[in-house]
Amino acid sequence: MTDFFARLRAGRRFALVMAFGAGLGGAAPFGLSGAAAQDLVTGGQPPAPIIVRNDLGGDVGAFANRIRAMAAAGQTVEIRGACYSACTMYLGLPGSCINRNSQFGFHRPSYFGLALAPEEFDFWSRVIAAHYPPALRDWYLREGRYSVGLRTISGAQLIDLGVPECHRA
């Protein structure tokens, strides 16, 4: 079955790539997905959180698909370092948390740094924002998505906006 964002992008002229590089990899083994893959790999136990330390982002559609699969498998992330661009979409993954010393970078959606047509800009801005908690979503749609350069926000500031803090070392 084709994934949701692949179908959405099929009607688009190009895939959106956030300008700062590639994110975490990770496909389910042997084409399994969701709970079946989790049970095979972890024996029915929730998977250990993935630790994100230096993720510079990547393709928004690919991140959205990965996050959807991770949520279905009960996978979480702990963000403990730099998390820029599309990486920030992990903030909406249920059960995930951040370290107050982490740094998060936000900017406009673009195609390898080039401006998008207005309808593409709005579409991808909303895909990104849909992965944020409400206060961050509002800020991103109001301000963050218009930033050509990287706007950084500390983990402490995001915790103040309601993003869960990691309590493990």
KOLZA-561371 format. One line per field, with one value per residue (C-alpha): x, y, z. Coordinates in nm, 3 decimals. Example, Ala and Ser with C-alpha at 12.3 -4.5 7.8 and 13.67 -1.06 7.14 Angstrom:
! KOLZA-561371
px <- (1.230 | 1.367)
py <- (-0.450 | -0.106)
pz <- (0.780 | 0.714)
! end
This chain:
! KOLZA-561371
px <- (0.000 | 0.134 | 0.191 | -0.017 | 0.255 | 0.386 | 0.034 | 0.022 | 0.357 | 0.266 | 0.053 | 0.332 | 0.602 | 0.883 | 0.958 | 1.033 | 1.377 | 1.464 | 1.800 | 2.012 | 2.077 | 1.955 | 1.779 | 1.761 | 1.717 | 1.517 | 1.277 | 1.098 | 1.264 | 1.144 | 0.872 | 0.682 | 0.534 | 0.369 | 0.302 | 0.415 | 0.764 | 0.781 | 0.690 | 0.945 | 1.228 | 1.147 | 0.952 | 0.640 | 0.820 | 0.806 | 1.121 | 1.392 | 1.383 | 1.601 | 1.847 | 1.877 | 2.194 | 2.280 | 2.008 | 2.017 | 1.685 | 1.598 | 1.295 | 0.974 | 0.760 | 1.009 | 1.021 | 0.641 | 0.621 | 0.895 | 0.724 | 0.390 | 0.554 | 0.739 | 0.413 | 0.242 | 0.529 | 0.529 | 0.877 | 0.977 | 1.274 | 1.475 | 1.623 | 1.947 | 2.138 | 2.093 | 1.768 | 1.719 | 1.473 | 1.264 | 1.406 | 1.186 | 0.887 | 0.982 | 0.839 | 0.492 | 0.579 | 0.377 | 0.589 | 0.893 | 1.087 | 1.365 | 1.660 | 1.652 | 2.005 | 1.906 | 1.886 | 1.609 | 1.630 | 1.334 | 1.312 | 1.085 | 1.009 | 1.211 | 1.339 | 1.713 | 1.706 | 1.496 | 1.165 | 0.849 | 0.542 | 0.281 | 0.059 | 0.358 | 0.489 | 0.154 | 0.107 | 0.450 | 0.432 | 0.113 | 0.260 | 0.550 | 0.327 | 0.094 | 0.382 | 0.416 | 0.239 | -0.025 | 0.179 | 0.476 | 0.243 | 0.088 | 0.432 | 0.561 | 0.261 | 0.267 | 0.645 | 0.884 | 0.782 | 0.879 | 1.239 | 1.491 | 1.770 | 1.772 | 1.590 | 1.705 | 1.505 | 1.644 | 1.501 | 1.424 | 1.208 | 1.020 | 0.968 | 0.810 | 0.576 | 0.467 | 0.706 | 0.783 | 1.125 | 1.337 | 1.401 | 1.660 | 2.028)
py <- (0.000 | 0.344 | 0.571 | 0.878 | 1.137 | 0.956 | 0.984 | 1.352 | 1.420 | 1.231 | 1.527 | 1.774 | 1.888 | 1.793 | 1.652 | 1.899 | 1.873 | 2.081 | 2.236 | 2.098 | 1.729 | 1.381 | 1.251 | 0.918 | 0.603 | 0.303 | 0.083 | -0.209 | -0.546 | -0.755 | -0.506 | -0.547 | -0.240 | -0.125 | -0.371 | -0.676 | -0.532 | -0.420 | -0.769 | -0.932 | -0.702 | -0.647 | -0.956 | -0.747 | -0.491 | -0.123 | -0.036 | 0.163 | 0.532 | 0.648 | 0.911 | 1.210 | 1.410 | 1.581 | 1.560 | 1.829 | 1.738 | 1.620 | 1.551 | 1.653 | 1.385 | 1.113 | 1.235 | 1.243 | 0.884 | 0.770 | 0.940 | 0.781 | 0.435 | 0.502 | 0.607 | 0.287 | 0.081 | 0.267 | 0.406 | 0.727 | 0.961 | 1.149 | 1.465 | 1.543 | 1.762 | 1.966 | 1.902 | 2.124 | 2.157 | 1.844 | 1.679 | 1.913 | 1.712 | 1.448 | 1.690 | 1.561 | 1.192 | 1.056 | 0.974 | 1.161 | 1.409 | 1.666 | 1.777 | 2.137 | 2.193 | 2.083 | 2.331 | 2.329 | 2.507 | 2.621 | 2.779 | 2.810 | 2.504 | 2.513 | 2.301 | 2.274 | 2.633 | 2.770 | 2.940 | 2.741 | 2.857 | 2.994 | 2.683 | 2.451 | 2.674 | 2.666 | 2.290 | 2.192 | 2.450 | 2.283 | 1.932 | 2.043 | 2.230 | 1.930 | 1.754 | 2.021 | 2.070 | 2.350 | 2.646 | 2.564 | 2.500 | 2.846 | 3.013 | 2.824 | 2.911 | 3.274 | 3.337 | 3.043 | 2.933 | 3.271 | 3.260 | 3.222 | 3.161 | 2.914 | 3.038 | 2.847 | 2.780 | 2.609 | 2.295 | 2.495 | 2.735 | 2.446 | 2.280 | 2.608 | 2.573 | 2.229 | 1.991 | 1.700 | 1.703 | 1.386 | 1.275 | 1.007 | 1.097)
pz <- (0.000 | -0.093 | 0.202 | 0.259 | 0.198 | -0.110 | -0.257 | -0.163 | -0.323 | -0.641 | -0.745 | -0.665 | -0.907 | -0.669 | -0.328 | -0.054 | 0.096 | 0.396 | 0.321 | 0.604 | 0.524 | 0.606 | 0.916 | 1.092 | 0.888 | 0.987 | 0.803 | 0.956 | 0.888 | 0.592 | 0.499 | 0.826 | 0.983 | 1.302 | 1.584 | 1.385 | 1.336 | 1.700 | 1.826 | 1.598 | 1.704 | 2.073 | 2.176 | 2.245 | 2.465 | 2.369 | 2.175 | 2.350 | 2.262 | 1.975 | 2.098 | 1.862 | 1.912 | 1.583 | 1.323 | 1.056 | 0.891 | 0.543 | 0.325 | 0.505 | 0.336 | 0.427 | 0.787 | 0.807 | 0.680 | 0.921 | 1.216 | 1.124 | 1.116 | 1.442 | 1.614 | 1.493 | 1.635 | 1.968 | 1.897 | 2.073 | 2.052 | 2.310 | 2.160 | 2.340 | 2.096 | 1.781 | 1.597 | 1.295 | 1.013 | 0.945 | 1.260 | 1.462 | 1.341 | 1.603 | 1.860 | 1.776 | 1.812 | 2.107 | 2.410 | 2.289 | 2.499 | 2.482 | 2.689 | 2.806 | 2.667 | 2.316 | 2.030 | 1.770 | 1.435 | 1.227 | 0.881 | 0.583 | 0.374 | 0.055 | -0.230 | -0.163 | -0.036 | -0.324 | -0.250 | -0.320 | -0.508 | -0.262 | -0.271 | -0.218 | 0.062 | 0.241 | 0.191 | 0.328 | 0.609 | 0.726 | 0.698 | 0.919 | 1.166 | 1.201 | 1.381 | 1.650 | 1.984 | 1.966 | 2.098 | 1.873 | 1.578 | 1.621 | 1.639 | 1.335 | 1.119 | 1.235 | 1.224 | 1.192 | 0.844 | 0.701 | 0.821 | 0.538 | 0.789 | 1.074 | 1.387 | 1.692 | 2.005 | 2.313 | 2.463 | 2.779 | 2.577 | 2.415 | 2.754 | 2.867 | 2.566 | 2.683 | 2.507 | 2.746 | 2.912 | 2.923 | 3.280 | 3.208 | 3.184)
! end
